[in-house]
Amino acid sequence: MNFSYRLGHIFFREFFRGLFDYRVIGAEKLHFPGPAIIACNHVSFLDPPMVSILFDEMICSFARKSLFEHPILGMILRSWKVQGVDRDKPDAASLKATIRLLREGRKVLMFPEGTRSYDGMPQAAEAGVGLFVAKSKTPVLPIRLFGTYEAYPRGAKTLRPAKITAVVGDLWQPDLSSYTETGKDLYQALADEVMRRITELRM
């Protein structure tokens, strides 16, 4: 965890603790060595920092490429190992960079739904997370957030009072040999299973 990330980690931890008094169910499952895809439901802009503060190590993640156009913000995001992506035109460079991070032993945060939910309910998974699972062969840790939608839903202008809970599931190592699908069908099948494991988590 570098200095910039540590400062951000401390800030957001105190922010969530002070405003939302968050709690974690299954915190003991957060501590394990090696790489993993941290897969979480996506209902709010609060989700990425909320998940990141659960870990005592740097968690890599994604952000829109347009955010990197701001000099200072771009510098901070790069120091936090955030990968710039274009949702409409995914590029091979982003894929290779993410696979490299996983193979280096990093943990990478992904939102299988691809975008924030409009109503706070789980959405169908996009195939992207399945592609990363298949290519990297790394385990997946499912996490489900409750309360971030109530605190800052899509379209909201201000934060709202809410209690936030993070529920951590069991680490899942997919057995790729058990799947009969190939190519994009395999990626979608893996993504659907990841989303199922997130959705079944309860408080």
Buried (B, 14 or more C-beta within 10 A) or exposed (E): EEEBBEEBBEEBBEBBEEBBEBBBBBEEBBEEEEBBBBBBBBBBBBBBBBBBBBBEEBBBBBBEBEEBEEEEEBEBBEBBBBBBBEEEEEEEEBBEBBBEBBEEEBBBBBBBBBEBBEEBEBBEBBBBBBBBBBBBEBBBBBBBBBBBBBBBBBEEEEEEEBEBBBBBBEBBEBEEEEBEEEEEEBBBBBBBBBBEBBBEBEE
